[in-house]
Amino acid sequence: MAICEYCSEQFFHAPWQSGERQKDHHATLDGWTKSIEAACTICTLLFEHFKTAIQTSKKGTTVKEDDRKPNKLKKERDNYTRTNSSETMLLGWANRHCALRDIKFPVYQASIQDAGGREAWALRFQPRSGLFLAEDQLTLTSQSFFVYAADYDGAPESTVNLAENTQSTTTFEQIRQWIQLCETNHKQCKSLHEKRPHDAWVPPRLIDVGTSDSPVLRLVLTENKAGSAYGNYKWGYNPSYLLEKGNLDEFCNRIEREEMPQTFQDAVYATRKLGLQESPKMQEVYGNAYLSLAAVSADNCKHGLFRQRTSSGAPPFVVSVKWGRRTTKSVVVREDFWQGEVLSEPMCHRGWVLQERMLAPRILHFQRRQVLWQCPSLTACEAILEGLSLVVDDERKYELRWRQIFHRPKSLELSKNDRADLQEVWRLAVERYSECHLTKNSDKLMAIAGIAKKMQSEFRIPPDNREERYVAGLWGHLLAEQLAWRVDEWREAKDEPSYRAPSWSWASVDGTVRVPTRITTKRTYTMKIEPGGVNLVLAEADKPTGSILFASLTVKVELYRPLKFFSPQKDAVKWTWTGAEHGECRLYLDWPVDSYSLSEGVNVKEYPSDKYSGYHLECLAAMVAYEQDLESNGSESPTYSGFALALKSGKAGQARIFCRLGLIEFRRLTGDSWEALRNAKELRAQEKDEIAPSNDSAKDKHVITLL
């Protein structure tokens, strides 16, 4: 079963009474764990959120097990992970934590919401307020599910019962069907089957996995090999199985499969089972691979591809739902399906993995509950073999779109809509990449270089085009507006003294970044890049999308005298402009305020009894772009929205040289607030001399250099 008796009766079969806003989830821990044992998808997912809340609470925070366990116990833990289902491991964790019984149940309450369609609605589970473990208040995640009639959009009419391991014959039969469907029926995937030229690029080293008749593994120093598979995975602790100069000849003669990490062994098994060849310049490796195998649920290279599972525990699932007077088969799928089932898994938190996923034409995701398929035409999983419904319209649609653009026939030119979509692909790639982790932050530009190289190819930008070229994570033809990124959340900085990127590039910061969508309406103002104003020194001259040694940007800009922002907490990312009486204007700092000094022109003071009590920060501002809001056209009080850079001194004692401090974002400023901001661009005489002597005929324009 994919749903327990309790959830079936409580939320899908018993009609919701008029005026009934909420229904309780399980009222006892015992009832909840019994439903997990029965592989109820809803109860299992909610308990995973519950477990995370316990582990991240002060009482539940412990040292990471891998950091304190000897290697022998680590191996036992790796084996436990491979050989037990998600439900079994959750129940084992629950049994070891007796304190859970002290929490007041129910933990979750459900409500229904309109999903905007006939016989379609949303079931939302929200944590009950006031949940505590000892004296620690728990912060739990809400979870919504879409519920829609099974006859909509070709959805299945029954839950698929899966084999109890993702290594099963049934699973590989389904994978072969997806491959055959892709090769024979997918028009969008036609370019993937074009015959490769004899001189097509292949990796310098490949692994020949042999055949069932001759199962000898060996390293091959390249010749052209079509039909290769590529594996991506997370190394984890103590990576010991490495190709080095000392074992190169040995590996070329023979590789002992039993000595390889489990993920490698499983990849060899899968490649042989599918009748492919295995392989180890990111863009070329993944873009030219026939199929990529992703060990998304493996926390290290010992966890492998395959997992034990409960046969009916994979989402989505089918359930009988009472619609008024009749009962109908309906599909239930988590609202954040792709995010929850793939992107939240351990492998997808690695910075290097994003470009591996984006560049691969076909991917098999080996997840802990099921195997999922992606190609330019189809996103499917074992629970819904024919493809996910249009109702499941979350993160996967963006991945489907970029795969369609990246792997379209080479003869097909980009349309205007394609170019707009490509710009959106890059925006989302930067945001997702910033959420990932790198062992070395100095790899920030290198680990996304493959995507940048592919984008450069798709934009048809010649290598010698200095106006449109790729510059430290931004694109020359969109450079001014791409400066308007902001930090959403800081990540602890690593002590790496080497230069990474200029302050105006998102690659210079450690944390989650948000990039605004393009301003498509007519702009009232935009910062101008000076002719020859981009100064870029590459670490390697033949790698324009790789690491850099230095970059600066010279711009003509409106400068604004120091604006005052406040925050109740000194360590806040977001600060509010004290002049924003009508509208919103906020400063998002790139780094914690304690990272800066007075010598850099960053002045922070505490005012406990001020109208804006808390900490005050003053900084210069340089306007990037603004526009009059469409809804205020023709109004007596028009409103304006836009972005400005907060600046700090770039070099002590030198005018016109600055570094970025953060982003100032304003929304719907009007009346006195807009006038106050505009008046601030009139620098006083002393400020003009000390900050930016004007060398332009327009008194409010200044040429400055950003480092």
N, C-alpha and C positions, 0 to 999 in steps of 0.2 A: 504493500500500500504506500502511496505517496502522501497520504494525509491521515491523521489519527481520527478515531471516532469522535473525540471531543470537539476538535476543530470543525469536522464535517457537520456535526449537528449544531454547534453553537453559531457558526458564522455563515454556513452555506445552505443548510436545510431548514432550520427553524426560521420562519420569517421575522424580519426586523419589524417590531411594532411601531405604530405611528408615534413619533416623538421620541423614540428610543435612540439616544445619541451614541451610547457606548455599550460594549459587552466585554466582560472580563475574559482574559486568557486564563491559563491554569491557575487554580487557587492554591495548589500545593506543589512543593518541589517534587514529591514522589510522582504525582500525576504528570508533571512536565517531563521527567526523565523516562517514564514508561512510554510516553509518546515518541521520544527520541529513539528509544530502543526499537519502536515500531517503524522507524524511518520516516516520521512525519516531516515533510520539507519545511513547513512553517515553524514548527516547534524547534527543529534543529537550527534553523537560521537565527531565530530570536535568541536561542541559548548561546550561539556563537557571539552575538552582540553582548549578551549578559556576561559571558566569560571575559571578553575584552574590557568591559567596564570594571570588573573585579580586579583584573591584572593591572590596570592603569590607575586604580585607586591607591592612596598612600598605604593602606593596609595590605593591598595585594601586590604591591611592587616588590619584586625580588631580583636578585642578580640573574642575568641570563644563564640558562643551564649550560650552554656550550662553553661559557667562560669559566665555569667552576668544576665541570665534570672531567675526570680523566678520559683518555682516548677510548679505553675499553667500554666505559659507560656511554660515551658518545656513539660508538658503533651499535650498541644495544638500542639506543634511542632511534638511530637511523633505521634499523631493522624494524622497530616497532611502528615507525611512521609508514613504512612501505607495506606492512602486512596487516594493518588494521584500518577499518573504515573510519570516516569522520565521526560517525555516530558513536562507535566504540571508544574512540579517543576522548570524545566529549564526556561520555559517561564515566570513563576512568578518571578524568579530571574532577568531575563533580563528586565522585566518591572520596577523593583525597581531600576535599575542602569541606570539612564538617561545619565551618562557620556559615555556609550558605543557608543552613536551616534557621539561622537567626534573622534572616531577612523576611520582611512582611510580604506575603503574596496576596494577590497577583502582582507580578512585575509589570506586565503589559495590559493595556486595554485597547480594544479595537473599535473603529468607527468606519462608516461607509461614506464614500464621496462619489459624485457623478464624474464619470470618465469621458463624457462628451459624446457617447455613442449609444445606439440602440442595443439593449442587452449587454452593456459594458459598464463596469463601475470599478472603483478602487477601494480596496480594503486596507486601511491604515492602522498600524499598531504603534501606539505611543507609550513610552514608559510612564508608569504612575509616578506622580510627584512625591517627594519625600522619601526616597529609597536610601537606606543607609546600610553600610557594612561596618559594624562597631560604631565609631563616631564619624566615619568618612561618608559623605554623601556621594552616591554613585551617579555618573553621567552616562546615560545609555543612548544608543542610536535608535531613532525611529525607523520603521520599515514599512513600505507600502507594496501592495501586490495589485496588478491589473487582473481583472476577471472578465472574460469575454466569451461569447458563445462559440462552441467548437466548430460550427459550420462557417465561421467567419474567416476569410482569407486562407482557406485550405488547411486549417489547423487540424491536428489529429483528434479522433474521437475517443481515444483511450490512452491511459498512461503506458509508456513503453517499459517493459520489464527488462532490465539489463543483466548481462552476465556479471558475476561477482568479482571480476577483476578486469581492468582496462587492457590487460594483455590477452584477452580471450580471442578465440577464433571468430566469434560473432562481431567483436569490435573491429577486427581487421577486415572482415568481409564488408562491413559498412564503409570503412575508409576506402577500400578499393572501389566501391560504388560511387563515392563522392568524386574520386579521381576520374573514373570513367565518365561520369556525368559532366565534369568540367571539360574533359577533352573532346567530347562528342556533341554536347548540347549548348554550351555556354558561348554565345556570340561575343560577349564582352571579354572572354578569356582567349579569344582567337590568337592574339599576338603571342601568347605564352607557348603556343605549339608551332610557331614558325620555325623552320629549320635553321639552326644556328650556323653561321659561317664557320669554315674550317679554322679560321684564325681567331675565333671568339675567345674572349678572356676567360681563363679558369684560374683558380688559386694556385700558388706556387707549390703547395703540398696538398695531397689528397690521401684519404685512407681507403684502400681497396678492401672491402669487407668480405670478398670472396663469394662463394655460393654454398648452398646446402651440401653439394657434392664435394666441394673443395673449400672448407670453412677456415681458410688461413687469412689472418689479418696482416696487412703490411702497409707501410708508408710508401707513397708514390710521389716522386718528384716529377712535376707535371708533364702530361700530354693532355690533349683535349678529351674530356669525358662528358658526354651528355647524360642527362637523367640522373643528377646527383641529389642527395638529400643533405641537409645541413642541420645540425642541432644547436640550439641555444639553451643556456642553463645558468644557474648561479653556483659559483665555486664553493662558497661557504668557508669553513675552517680548514686549515692545514692542507692546502692544495699541493699534493706531493707527486702526482703523475704528470710530468711535464716533458715536452720535447726539448732537448738540449743538444749542444754540439757533441757531448760525450756519448749520447745514445742514438745519434742520427743513423749510423750504419746498422745498428741492432734493430731499430724500428723499420728500416727499409727491408730488412730480411724477414722479420716476423714480429708481430705484436701479440703478446699473450693476453687474450681477452679477460681471463680471470683476474689479472692484475690491474685492469682498468677500473676507474670509479664506476659505481653502479649506473649512473646516467649514461656513460659511454657504452657500457654493456647493453643497456636497454635500447640505445639508439642503433647499435649494430643489429640487434634482434629485429627491430622495426624495419630497418632498411632492407635486410634480407627478406623479411616476410612480405614486403611490398615489391620486391624485385628491383630495387634501385641500387645506386652506388653512393657511398658516403664521402663527403668532403669536409675540410676544416673551415687592403683596400675595401672596406665594409660595403660600399655601394655595389661593387662587382660581385662579391661573394654571395650576398643575399639576393640581389636583383637577378642573378643568373641561375640561382638554385632552382631545381625542379620542385622541391618541396622542403619546407623547414619544419623540424620537430621541436616543439617548445615544451620544456619541462616546467610548466608555470607554477606548479605547486611544490616544487622541490626547493628546500631552503639551502641545500648545498649539493655538491656533485655526487654525494653518496646516497641521496634519496631516490634517484632513478626517475624513470618516466611513469611507471605503472603503479596502480594502487588497488588495494582491496576496497570494495564498496558494498553498500546495501543495494540490492537489485532495483528497488523502486525509489531510491532516495535522491535521484537527480532531478533538478527542476528543468523546465516547467512540468506541471502535472495536470491531469484532468480530473474533474470532480462533478458530481451531480449537484446542480444549484436549483433552488426553487425560485422561479420567476413568476411572481403572482400566483396564479392557479396551476401553472404547469411546471414540470421539472425538465431541465435540459442539461446536456453535457457542456461543460465550460472549461476553458483553459485558465489556469492560475499561474502567473509568472511574476517574479519580483520586478518592481518598477526599474531598478538599477541593474538589470540582468547582466549586461556585459561588464559593467564596472565591478559588480559583486563577484561574478563567477570567474573572471579572467584578470582584469586590471588590478584588483586588490590582492592577487596572489603574490607570493614572495619574489618570483623571478621578475615580475613587471615593476618592482621597486628599484631595479638596477638601472642606472643612467645609460649604460651602453646598450641595453636591450631595446630601447625605444626605436632606434634606427634599424635594428635587426628586424623588428616587427613591421616597421613602415616600408622597408625596402623589399621584403619577401613577397613574392606574388601569391604563393599558397602557404598556409600554415596549418599544422595540426597542433592544437593546444591540448596537452595531456594534463588534465585537471584532476583533482582528487576525487571528484564524483563522476566525471564523464570526459569524453574526448569531444572537442569542438573543432569545426572546420571553417576556414576563411579562404576565399579566393575573390577576384574582382566581381564575381556575379552572385555569390552565395555566402551567407553566414548561417551555419547549421550546427546542431549538436545531437548527441545520441538520443536525447529525450524528444527532440523534434527534428526528424531526419530530413524533411523536405525543405527546411529553412525556417528561421524565426519570423513570426508574423510582423506585419507593419505596425501592429499595436505596440510591439517591443521596440520603441523608437528612441533608444538612448544612445550611449557612446558608440555603439557599433556602426551607426549610420555614417559617422565621420570616418571611421576606419574603412568602411566600404567605399566611400567617395574617394579617399586618397589613393586607394589601391586601384580604382578605376582610372584615375588620371595618370598615375605613375606607370601603369602597365597597359595603356592603350596602344593601338598599332602605331608604329613610328611614323607612318605616312600621314597620320591624322593630326592636323594643326589644332592648337588650343583655341577654343572659342572665347568670346568675351566672358561668358559665364564660367568657363573653365579657369580662366586667369583669376577671376574673382574668388573662385573656390580654392585655387592654389594658394592665394594670399591667406585665406582663412585656414588652410591646412597648416601653413607655417605658424600662424598665430597660435593654433591649438597645440602644435608640436612643441613650441617654446614653453607654453604653460604646463603641459604634461611632463616635459623634460625637467622642469624646475622642481617638480614634486618628487623626482627620483633621487637616488643617492649614488655618489661616486666615491670610490676608495681614495682617489686623489682629485681634489678640486682643480688642480692644474690641468686635468683632462677635459675641462668644461667645454671647450670648443672642439677638441678632437672627437669626443664621444657623440657629437651630433654632426660631424663633418660629412658623413655619408649622405644624410638627408639634404644638407646644404648643397652638396655637389649634384644631387638629383634635381633639386629645385632649380639650380643654375642651368642645368640642361633643359628642363621643362620651360623655363622662362626664355630660353634661346638667348642667353647673355654671352656674348663672345668673351673669352678670357682677357682680352686687352681693352674691354670697355670699362673705363675708370668711373664713368658716371653711374652705371647701374650695377656695379660689381658687389659682391658679398663683402661686408665689412664688420668683422668681430661680432657676428650673430645677427646683423641687420642687413637690409638690402638697400643699395644705393638709390634706386629709383623711388623708394618709399622712406628714405632715411629720416627726414624731419619728423614725420608722424610716428615712426616706430620708436622715437625717443620717449614716447609717452607710456612706457611700461611702469608698473609699480610693484613693490614688494607687498605681499599679502601676509606672510608669516616668515620670521627669521628662522634660520637653522644655525646651530652652533658652529662657529667658524673654526676651521682647522688651521694650525700654525704652519702655513706654507708661504714662505717669503717670496717665492718667484712670482713674476708678473703674469697675470692671467688675461686681463682685458681692461679697456678704458672704463672710467667710472660711468660713462653714458651708455654702456652696454649691459644688458641683463646678465651677461656671462660673468660680470665682475662681482656679483653678490651671491651669498649663500642663503637660499630660502625659496619659498614658493612665490612665483611671479605671475602677475596678471597683465595681459596685453589687451588694450581696448580694441573694439572693432573699428573698422575704418570709418572716418567721417565722410559720408557719401554726398552730403548736401554741399552747397556752395559755402566756402569758408570766408569769414570776414578777414582772417589773418592767419598766416603760416610763417614760421621761422624759415629763413632762406640759408641754404648751404652756399658758402662763398665758392667761386670758381677755383678749383684746385684745393678746396678746403679740407679734403679727406687725406690725412697722412697716415699711411699704414706700413708697418715693417713686419713682414712675415717671418716666422721661425724657419720655414723652409720655402724657398722661392717657388718651387713647383707644386706647393700645396696651398692654394689660395683660400680653401675653406678650413684649413687646420689652425694650429696654434700660432699666436702672434707674439712679437717682442715689444711692440709699442704701437699706439694709435692715438691720434688727436683729430679734432673736428673744429674747423673755423666757420663761424656762422654770423649772419647779420640778424640782429634780434632786438626786440623791445626789452629793456631792462627795467625792473621795478625795485625801488628802494626797499630796505628791509621790512618785511611783513611779519607781524607777530602772531604766533600760533600757541595754543595751550593744550595741555592734557592733564587729567587728574593724576596719571602715573608717569613717572619719568621714563620707564622702560617700554612705553607704548610705541607701536608701529604708526598708529594714526593720530594726528594732531589736528585741531580745528582752528581756523582763522578767526580771530576776535572781531574782524570787521564784517563777518557774514551774518548780518541781521535778516536779510531777505534772500534766501537761497542757501546753498551748501558750498563750502570751500574747505578742503582738507589737504593736509600734507602727509604723505606716506614716506617715512624715512627708509633709506636703503640699508642702514646699519643702526644698531642701538646708539642712542644719543651719547653715551659714555665713550663711544669709539672716537668722538671728535674732540677738538680742543679749541680754546679761544683764539689761538694763533691762526686757525683755519677760518675764522670769522663766524663761528657758531657760538652764540651767546645764549646760555640757558640759566634761568633764575627761578626760584620758588616764590610764589605769592599766595600764602595760605588764606588771606582775607580779601583777596580781590574778587570782583564780580565773576571773573573766570578763575576760580581758585584752583591752584595746582601749579604746574610747571609751565613757564613761558619760554618760547624759543623764537629767536629772530633770525631771518635769513633773507638774502637777495633772491629775486626770482627773474627768470627769463621766459617770456611767453613762447610756447610752442605752436599752438593753434587755438582758435576759438571761432564759434559760429553763433548766430542768432537762432534760438530754438524755433522750430517750425510752428509749434502751437501758439507762439506769441507773435507771429506775423500779423501786422495790422493793428496790434494792440498799442494802447497808449503807454503801457509799461512793458516793453519787450524784455525778454530774459535771454541770458547768454550762458553758454557752457563751453568748456575747453580745458586745456592743460598748460601747465608751466613747469619749468624745471626749477627746483630749489638748488641754490648754488652755495658753495664754500670756496675759499681761496685755494687756487691750485698751486701757486708758488708764493711764498711769503714775500711781500714787498713788491710784487710784480702785478701791474694793472692788466686787465683784460685776459687773464689766465685763470680759469676756474675748474673745479671738479663738481660733479653732480653730488648733491646731498640727498635728494629724494624727488618725488613727483608731487606737484600741487594740482589737484583735480577740483574744478568748480562746476557746479550744476545749478542751472536756473537762477543765476545771480541777476538781480534787478534793482531799480531805484537807487537808494543811497549806497547799497553794497557794491553795485557795479561801478558807480561813480567813484567810490573810495578806491577800488582796485585800479581803475584807469588813471586816477590822479597820481597814484604811487609810481607811475612810470616817469614822472618828471623829476629826475634826479637833481638834488641840490648841487650847487657849484662845487662844494668840497667833495661830494660823493663822485661827481664826474671826474675830478682830478685823481682821486684815490682809487676809484673802482674801475672805471672804463671811460677814459677820454674819448669823446666822439670823433671819429674820422669819417663821418658821413654827413651829407648836406642836410638830411632830415634830423632834427634835434633829438627825436626820441628813438633813433636807431643807432645801435652800437655793434661793432665787429669785435667778437670775443673768441677765444680759443678754449675748447673743453678738452681736458686731459682724461 
